[in-house]
Amino acid sequence: MQHGVQKLFGLLGGVGGSGATVELFSLYGLAGVLEFFGGALIALGLLTRPVAIVLALEMIAAYFIAHAPQGGFPIQNGGELALLYALVFAFLATGGPGLFSLDARSLRKQEEQAPTAGQRR
């Protein structure tokens, strides 16, 4: 979320530490929207799996667009954080939301309302 806040609102130092923002209708603007709103959804545990897939793909794209052209290894091109985030989001996409997520709460509520075997609605 913090990277999205930098790109979209110029907060936390903004883009490049200058307090600047990015053009909303650009690749960086799209990245900011995905990072801010996707990060918020992940933090809440809402739509965790699909959002995590989208964010993992975004981080892979960010690595190849912004970092890979600057050098062959992540430590050289500054892309280690993008790859780390991609792995974390891949983990969340496969592992799903946690016990205290809104997704889990919604699932528990659905299970409570579902009729048990032998019951009619």
C-alpha beads as a LAMMPS data file, in Angstrom:
LAMMPS data file: protein, C-alpha beads

121 atoms
120 bonds

1 atom types
1 bond types

-500.0 500.0 xlo xhi
-500.0 500.0 ylo yhi
-500.0 500.0 zlo zhi

Masses

1 110.0

Atoms # bond

1 1 1 0.000 0.000 0.000
2 1 1 2.803 2.393 0.833
3 1 1 4.265 2.257 -2.665
4 1 1 0.799 3.036 -4.040
5 1 1 0.464 5.985 -1.656
6 1 1 3.779 7.335 -2.951
7 1 1 2.769 7.006 -6.596
8 1 1 -0.822 8.221 -6.324
9 1 1 -0.737 10.839 -3.583
10 1 1 2.911 11.919 -3.321
11 1 1 2.969 10.999 0.359
12 1 1 5.792 9.223 2.212
13 1 1 8.321 11.022 0.050
14 1 1 6.438 10.615 -3.205
15 1 1 8.063 9.339 -6.370
16 1 1 11.843 9.565 -6.202
17 1 1 11.674 11.241 -2.799
18 1 1 10.523 14.535 -4.344
19 1 1 6.886 14.390 -3.297
20 1 1 5.865 14.013 -6.929
21 1 1 3.052 11.795 -8.157
22 1 1 2.674 9.781 -11.339
23 1 1 0.197 10.253 -14.185
24 1 1 -2.875 8.221 -13.228
25 1 1 -3.436 6.888 -16.750
26 1 1 0.021 5.389 -17.213
27 1 1 1.750 2.132 -16.315
28 1 1 3.010 3.675 -13.094
29 1 1 -0.479 4.999 -12.346
30 1 1 -1.939 1.533 -12.865
31 1 1 0.779 0.132 -10.604
32 1 1 -0.115 2.710 -7.953
33 1 1 -3.806 1.819 -8.099
34 1 1 -3.056 -1.902 -7.884
35 1 1 -0.583 -1.421 -5.040
36 1 1 -2.806 0.871 -2.983
37 1 1 -6.184 -0.803 -3.406
38 1 1 -4.792 -4.321 -3.795
39 1 1 -2.679 -3.810 -0.688
40 1 1 -5.741 -2.639 1.232
41 1 1 -7.726 -5.696 0.145
42 1 1 -4.854 -8.011 1.115
43 1 1 -4.522 -6.288 4.505
44 1 1 -8.236 -6.791 5.131
45 1 1 -8.152 -10.336 3.801
46 1 1 -10.859 -9.616 1.245
47 1 1 -10.717 -11.379 -2.148
48 1 1 -7.251 -12.499 -1.088
49 1 1 -6.531 -15.145 -3.712
50 1 1 -7.529 -13.239 -6.871
51 1 1 -5.975 -9.987 -5.660
52 1 1 -2.752 -11.782 -4.719
53 1 1 -2.545 -13.314 -8.214
54 1 1 -2.946 -9.894 -9.831
55 1 1 -0.348 -8.337 -7.515
56 1 1 2.132 -11.188 -8.068
57 1 1 1.827 -10.675 -11.821
58 1 1 2.244 -6.921 -11.344
59 1 1 5.459 -7.448 -9.370
60 1 1 6.862 -9.765 -12.053
61 1 1 6.001 -7.179 -14.713
62 1 1 7.568 -4.430 -12.577
63 1 1 10.745 -6.458 -12.291
64 1 1 11.071 -6.999 -16.037
65 1 1 9.988 -3.476 -17.022
66 1 1 11.802 -1.367 -14.431
67 1 1 14.613 -3.491 -12.998
68 1 1 15.867 -6.181 -15.382
69 1 1 17.110 -3.678 -18.013
70 1 1 19.466 -2.214 -15.385
71 1 1 21.438 -5.413 -14.828
72 1 1 21.344 -9.179 -14.858
73 1 1 20.927 -9.928 -11.167
74 1 1 18.327 -8.557 -8.735
75 1 1 21.024 -7.302 -6.366
76 1 1 22.522 -5.264 -9.224
77 1 1 19.294 -3.835 -10.612
78 1 1 17.448 -3.158 -7.343
79 1 1 14.710 -5.640 -8.165
80 1 1 15.050 -7.919 -5.151
81 1 1 12.087 -6.271 -3.398
82 1 1 9.815 -6.705 -6.436
83 1 1 10.725 -10.393 -6.614
84 1 1 10.231 -10.820 -2.871
85 1 1 6.773 -9.263 -3.104
86 1 1 5.959 -11.525 -6.072
87 1 1 6.818 -14.579 -3.958
88 1 1 4.798 -13.314 -0.987
89 1 1 1.780 -12.675 -3.193
90 1 1 2.187 -16.106 -4.837
91 1 1 2.195 -17.622 -1.342
92 1 1 -0.999 -15.749 -0.440
93 1 1 -2.615 -16.792 -3.721
94 1 1 -1.929 -20.461 -3.035
95 1 1 -2.307 -20.426 0.755
96 1 1 -5.365 -18.238 0.858
97 1 1 -6.500 -15.821 3.518
98 1 1 -5.791 -16.235 7.192
99 1 1 -8.116 -17.230 9.987
100 1 1 -8.978 -13.621 10.881
101 1 1 -9.528 -12.362 7.319
102 1 1 -12.827 -11.044 6.004
103 1 1 -12.815 -13.930 3.503
104 1 1 -12.660 -16.465 6.365
105 1 1 -15.347 -14.619 8.297
106 1 1 -17.628 -14.624 5.252
107 1 1 -17.014 -18.341 4.718
108 1 1 -17.840 -19.133 8.373
109 1 1 -21.062 -17.134 8.087
110 1 1 -22.043 -19.028 4.916
111 1 1 -21.358 -22.368 6.609
112 1 1 -23.488 -21.390 9.613
113 1 1 -26.400 -20.464 7.353
114 1 1 -26.126 -23.559 5.141
115 1 1 -28.595 -26.309 6.006
116 1 1 -27.091 -29.508 7.394
117 1 1 -27.790 -32.914 5.916
118 1 1 -31.423 -33.875 6.451
119 1 1 -32.623 -30.302 6.966
120 1 1 -34.834 -28.511 4.513
121 1 1 -34.926 -24.826 3.854

Bonds

1 1 1 2
2 1 2 3
3 1 3 4
4 1 4 5
5 1 5 6
6 1 6 7
7 1 7 8
8 1 8 9
9 1 9 10
10 1 10 11
11 1 11 12
12 1 12 13
13 1 13 14
14 1 14 15
15 1 15 16
16 1 16 17
17 1 17 18
18 1 18 19
19 1 19 20
20 1 20 21
21 1 21 22
22 1 22 23
23 1 23 24
24 1 24 25
25 1 25 26
26 1 26 27
27 1 27 28
28 1 28 29
29 1 29 30
30 1 30 31
31 1 31 32
32 1 32 33
33 1 33 34
34 1 34 35
35 1 35 36
36 1 36 37
37 1 37 38
38 1 38 39
39 1 39 40
40 1 40 41
41 1 41 42
42 1 42 43
43 1 43 44
44 1 44 45
45 1 45 46
46 1 46 47
47 1 47 48
48 1 48 49
49 1 49 50
50 1 50 51
51 1 51 52
52 1 52 53
53 1 53 54
54 1 54 55
55 1 55 56
56 1 56 57
57 1 57 58
58 1 58 59
59 1 59 60
60 1 60 61
61 1 61 62
62 1 62 63
63 1 63 64
64 1 64 65
65 1 65 66
66 1 66 67
67 1 67 68
68 1 68 69
69 1 69 70
70 1 70 71
71 1 71 72
72 1 72 73
73 1 73 74
74 1 74 75
75 1 75 76
76 1 76 77
77 1 77 78
78 1 78 79
79 1 79 80
80 1 80 81
81 1 81 82
82 1 82 83
83 1 83 84
84 1 84 85
85 1 85 86
86 1 86 87
87 1 87 88
88 1 88 89
89 1 89 90
90 1 90 91
91 1 91 92
92 1 92 93
93 1 93 94
94 1 94 95
95 1 95 96
96 1 96 97
97 1 97 98
98 1 98 99
99 1 99 100
100 1 100 101
101 1 101 102
102 1 102 103
103 1 103 104
104 1 104 105
105 1 105 106
106 1 106 107
107 1 107 108
108 1 108 109
109 1 109 110
110 1 110 111
111 1 111 112
112 1 112 113
113 1 113 114
114 1 114 115
115 1 115 116
116 1 116 117
117 1 117 118
118 1 118 119
119 1 119 120
120 1 120 121
